[in-house]
């Protein structure tokens, strides 16, 4: 019996992009269901993720798996015959999880601060934290092709969706990510050469237009 897979997603979500990339890396077919989180959450989303009420949610044969990095690890374990995302070595695996957690808890928090347009002081603090976090990640990347070394992996997948928001961040806050963190931009371009990434990330200008519309409509 073929697996039934449904992904509850929202196209500009960096967290949803992670799951899209993982599914593409594994060559897995699935049904995508688009949620509009700023309007009304669907009954299916509320049923499948009653705790956080957020996307992404991967529904596998009727059973929900929630939270993006958790979903990616689930995908990697269930479909382990192709394109491993986490290293097999326990120590290297722990390091990949550490850096993915850093992306979530340091980098994405800095992005949220940077996008608080109404609070100039907090926005400036966010920009500083964002650049510092990216520089730390540059140090971890070093001269490697990917964070995992020669192959695209878990940390790359956790971080690269943010690239679709770089244009918005630079345009609306007036700083250059490439000027501050050139290695990150070179790595981003390398990741974008992969079909699984290029097809999973939206056009940065489309994200920018969405963000302007959201600011106009909701004030944030």
C-alpha positions in Angstrom: 0.0 0.0 0.0 1.4 3.4 -1.0 2.0 5.9 1.7 -0.5 8.8 1.9 1.2 12.1 2.6 -0.4 15.5 3.1 1.7 18.6 3.9 -0.1 21.5 5.6 1.9 24.4 4.5 2.1 28.2 3.9 4.2 29.2 0.9 6.3 32.0 2.5 7.0 30.0 5.6 10.7 29.2 6.1 9.7 26.3 8.3 7.4 24.9 5.6 10.3 25.2 3.1 12.4 22.9 5.2 9.9 20.1 4.8 9.5 20.7 1.1 13.2 20.5 0.6 13.4 17.2 2.7 10.6 15.6 0.7 12.2 16.7 -2.6 15.6 15.4 -1.5 14.0 12.0 -0.9 11.9 12.1 -4.1 8.7 11.6 -2.1 5.3 12.5 -3.6 2.8 14.3 -1.4 -0.3 16.4 -1.5 0.2 20.0 -0.5 -2.5 21.9 1.3 -2.1 25.6 1.6 -3.1 27.3 4.8 -3.7 31.1 5.2 -2.4 31.6 8.7 -3.3 35.3 9.0 -6.9 34.8 8.1 -8.6 31.6 9.4 -6.9 28.4 10.3 -8.5 25.3 8.7 -10.3 22.7 10.8 -7.8 20.2 9.5 -4.9 22.2 10.9 -6.6 22.6 14.3 -7.3 18.9 14.4 -3.9 17.8 13.4 -1.9 20.3 15.5 -4.2 21.2 18.4 -1.3 22.2 20.6 0.5 24.9 18.6 -2.0 25.3 15.7 0.9 26.0 13.4 2.2 24.8 10.1 4.0 22.8 8.8 2.3 19.5 9.6 3.0 16.4 7.7 0.2 13.9 7.8 1.5 10.4 7.1 -1.3 7.8 6.7 -3.6 9.9 8.8 -1.1 10.5 11.6 0.3 14.1 12.1 3.9 15.0 12.6 4.5 18.6 13.8 7.4 21.1 14.0 9.7 21.5 11.0 12.9 20.0 12.3 11.1 17.2 13.9 9.3 16.5 10.6 12.6 16.5 8.7 14.1 14.0 11.1 11.0 11.8 10.8 11.3 11.9 7.0 15.0 11.1 7.2 14.3 8.1 9.4 11.3 6.7 7.6 12.7 7.1 4.1 16.3 6.3 4.9 17.1 4.6 1.6 18.0 7.9 -0.2 19.8 11.2 0.4 20.5 10.9 4.2 20.1 14.3 5.8 21.6 13.6 9.2 25.1 12.0 9.6 25.2 8.3 10.8 27.9 9.0 13.3 26.3 9.8 16.7 28.7 12.7 17.5 28.3 14.4 14.1 24.5 13.9 14.4 24.5 15.6 17.7 26.5 18.5 16.2 24.1 18.9 13.3 21.2 19.0 15.7 23.0 21.6 17.8 23.5 24.0 14.8 20.0 23.5 13.6 18.8 24.4 17.0 21.1 27.5 16.9 19.4 28.6 13.7 16.0 28.3 15.3 16.8 29.9 18.7 19.4 32.6 17.7 19.1 33.4 14.0 15.3 33.3 13.6 14.8 35.2 16.8 17.1 37.9 15.5 15.1 38.0 12.2 11.9 38.5 14.1 13.4 41.4 16.0 14.8 42.9 12.8 11.3 42.9 11.3 9.7 44.8 14.1 9.4 48.0 12.1 7.6 50.1 14.7 10.4 49.7 17.3 13.6 51.2 15.8 15.7 50.4 18.9 14.7 46.7 18.8 15.1 46.6 15.1 18.7 47.8 15.3 19.4 45.3 18.1 17.9 42.6 15.9 20.1 43.6 12.9 23.2 43.4 15.1 22.2 40.0 16.5 21.4 38.8 12.9 24.8 39.7 11.6 26.5 38.2 14.7 24.6 34.9 14.3 25.4 34.7 10.6 29.1 35.3 11.3 29.0 32.5 13.9 27.5 30.2 11.2 30.1 31.4 8.7 32.8 30.2 11.2 31.2 26.8 11.5 30.9 26.5 7.7 34.5 27.5 7.3 35.9 26.3 3.9 33.4 23.4 3.6 31.0 23.2 0.7 28.1 22.5 3.1 27.8 22.4 6.8 27.9 18.6 6.6 31.1 18.7 4.5 30.8 17.5 0.9 27.1 16.8 1.0 24.0 18.9 1.6 22.5 18.0 5.0 20.4 18.8 8.0 22.0 22.2 8.9 21.9 23.4 5.3 18.3 22.5 5.1 17.5 24.3 8.4 19.2 27.5 7.3 18.8 27.9 3.5 15.0 28.8 3.6 16.0 32.1 5.2 17.6 33.0 1.9 14.2 33.7 0.4 13.8 36.4 3.0 17.3 38.0 2.6 16.0 40.5 -0.1 13.2 41.7 2.2 15.6 42.1 5.1 18.1 44.0 3.1 15.5 46.2 1.3 13.5 47.2 4.4 16.4 47.6 6.8 19.1 49.0 4.6 22.1 46.6 5.1 23.9 44.1 2.9 24.0 40.5 4.1 26.6 39.8 1.3 28.7 42.7 2.5 28.7 41.4 6.1 28.7 37.7 5.5 30.0 36.9 2.0 30.6 33.2 2.8 26.9 32.7 3.7 25.9 34.2 0.3 28.3 32.0 -1.6 27.0 28.9 0.3 23.4 30.1 -0.4 24.1 30.2 -4.2 25.6 26.7 -4.0 22.5 25.4 -2.3 20.3 27.1 -4.8 22.0 25.0 -7.6 20.3 22.0 -6.1 16.9 21.3 -7.7 15.4 20.3 -4.4 16.2 23.7 -2.9 15.5 25.9 -6.0 12.0 24.4 -6.5 11.1 24.6 -2.8 12.0 28.3 -2.2 9.8 31.1 -3.5 11.0 34.1 -5.4 12.5 36.6 -2.9 10.6 39.4 -4.6 7.3 37.6 -4.2 8.1 37.2 -0.5 8.9 40.9 -0.3 5.5 41.8 -2.0 3.7 39.5 0.5 5.5 41.2 3.4 4.6 44.7 2.2 1.0 43.6 1.9 1.0 42.1 5.4 2.5 45.3 6.8 -0.2 47.4 5.0 -3.0 45.1 6.2 -1.9 44.1 9.7 0.7 46.7 10.6 3.5 44.1 11.0 
